[in-house]
């Protein structure tokens, strides 16, 4: 029996956090993945704040396992400093 592919998702936007807009992306992604036998196992909503977003993306990489692309990890660190 094969394992089900699992995904996480970061939803970005102050307008979602303050209630101005309802996120429609997460339900759509869940539906599309389920139709293909996959599943979303976590999701986070992050406002439009650079340092917080970079932090969440770094956490996401930890959830995915070791980062094979050191350049990507350095890019996140550089973005956090801007």
N, C-alpha and C positions, 0 to 999 in steps of 0.2 A: 504494500500500500504506500503510495507516495504522500509526502507531506504537502499540506496546503500552503501556498505562498502567502506570506503575511506582509502587510505594509503599514506604515505610519504616515500621518499627514499633519503638516503645520499650516493652519489657516491664518492669514495675515490681514490685519486691518483694524484700526481704531473704530471705524464705523460699525463693525460687527460687535466689538466689545461694548460700545455705548448704546447699542440698540437701534441705530439709524438704518442698518441694513440687516437682513437675515442671510446667513450663509447658505448658499445653494450648492456649493461645490462639494462639500463633504457627503451629503446624501447621494449626489450623483456619482461620486467616485465609489462609494460603497455599493451602489446598485450595479455599476459597470463591472467592478471586480467580482462581486458575487455571481454575476452571470457567467463569469469565466472561471469559477471555482476557486477564487482567491478571497482574501478578507482583509479588512482594515482592523488592526488590533489596538491602535492608539491614535489619538488626535489631540492637538493643542491649538488654542487660539492665542495669537500674539498680536499686540498692538504695533503700530508703526514707530517703534523705537529701536534704533539700530543695534545697540548693545544687547538688549533683551532678545532680539531676533537672532543675532549671532550666537548667543548663549543657547537658545533653543535648537538651532541647527547643529551646534556642537553636541548637545545631548542626543539629537537624532542620529548623529554619526556613531555615538557610543552604542545606541540601540542596534545599529546595523552591524556592529562588530568592528574589528580593526580597520582603520582607513588605509587602503592600499595606495592611495594617491596622496603622498605627503604634500604636494603642491596645493591640493584642495584644502587641507588642514591649515597650511600657512596662509592661504587666501582668506579663510575665515578669521584667523587671528589678526591679519592686517586690516580687514574690514572693521573689526571691533575697535581698533585703535583710531580710526578716522573720525 
